Amino acid sequence: MRVIPDSELIINPDGSIYHLHLRPEHVSDTIITVGDQERVAEVSKHFDSIECRIQNREFLTHTGMLGSKRITVISTGIGTDNIDIVFNELDALTNIDIQTRMVKKDIKSLTIIRLGTSGAVNEEIPIDSIVISEAGIGLDSLMAYYRHDNTPQEIQLAAAFSQHIRPAFSNLNPYATFADAGLIRQFESLGHKGLTVTAPGFYAPQGRELRAANQSTEFIKLINSFRHLNSHITNLEMETAGIYALGAMLGHRCLSVNAILAHRITNRFSEQPQKVVDAMICKALGILVS
């Protein structure tokens, strides 16, 4: 069995993993990811007890109990590059023996729920609503570095989207991964369901233009007009596709829940963003412990 080298699995002197500064006992089987560090406390304030608070760089982790359920909430920062770090290190803490540096015989599947913010790109999705991502379509390059076996349905979705955005974006190679079906059923009462596009940036990659000129001025209209079977694109953000693809590759159950703060068709932004995010947190935690 392969022993993972020191340079590949970096362990700090205190026995914690390199970026997250967590040890195996700090991580629950149920994990909530948020982008913003401040949102960690907004989630954990609902816990009945908190056993640990650990921070390194943008990665802040609280683990505690809500009723009889042990939950870890961790901030990932923005983008799929950070998802690469967080998911690999959470998986390593769970499924690799840190002492022997070998993969454990019995692999454990984590339940990972993203509670994030997003912008709607479809007229049917109102501002201040919640969207459950049935699938993530990635415009980033993360999965180009991994050998990921997509399902035929995922391959068809990625190919259809790729064809749809050409020739405006002929240099992109989108990938697609579906959410865990059981988690979709568990959380579908929260709001709308649809396809989520994950962009590698906030401005031009999401169709915003300040001073730097965009490759296409029709990006939002282009993704809004996409249809595949009975699905359409509901929202645009920066982590979901990476979470779904890397999570599936590692055998974890993942779902992305999105508070819609911006409406890209009407150019409106929520007048009560914190209230919307708080409502999403409360509803999601209620479902987790029910």
C-alpha positions, 0 to 999 in steps of 0.5 A: 500500500502506498505511503503518501510522502511528506511533501504531498500530505503536509502535517504541522508539528501539532499533528494538524493538516497543513492549511486547515490546521485541523486534526481528525478529531476536529471534523464531524461527518456532517459538514457545512461549508460557507465562503465568508469567515463571518458566516461560520459564527452565524451558523454556529450561534445556533449550536447548543455547544461548540467544542472547538474554534480553529482558524488559519488564513481564511479557513475558520472552523467551528465544530459543535452539537445541535441537538443530537447532531454533531456538525462542523462548519468551515469557511472555504474562502472564494473559488474552486481553487480553495475548494481543492484545498478544503475538500482534499484536506477534509477527506485526508483527515477522514480517510487517511491515517495521519500516522502511517500516511496510508489510505484507510481500509474503510472509507467514510463518506461525508455529508457536505452542505454548502450554504452560499450566496448567488445571483439569479440569471433566470426570470423565474427565480425571485430575489431573496429566494433560495435555490437548490443546485441540482447540478453544477456546470464548471467554467473553471479549470479545476477538474482538468487536473483530475481523472474524474469519471463522469456519468453519461448524463453529466457528459451530455449536460457538459457537452450541450452547455459547451455547444450552447456557449460557442462561438462566444467562448470557444476556449472554455471546456465546461464540466458538469456534476450532479448533486447527491440525489438523496440530499436534493430530496431532503432539502428540496422544500427550501426553494427552487431547483435548477442548474448552477454555473460556477465561474472562476471569477466575479467580474468578467467571468460572471458577465460584469464589466467595470473598466476592463472590457469583457469577451462577450457582452451577452454572457448573462443572456447566453446562459439564461437561454440554455435548456437541457431536457427539462432543466435550465440555469437558475444561478451563477456563483463560484464554488458549486461545480468544484464541490460536486465534482471533487466531492463525487470523486472522493465519495462524499454526498454534496449539496449546494444551497444558495441564497439569491442576493442579486438578480442579473436580469433585472440588475437588482440587489437584495435590500435585506441580504443578511435577513435572507442568509439568516433565513437560509441558515435556520431552515437548512439547520432545521432540516439537518437535525429533523 
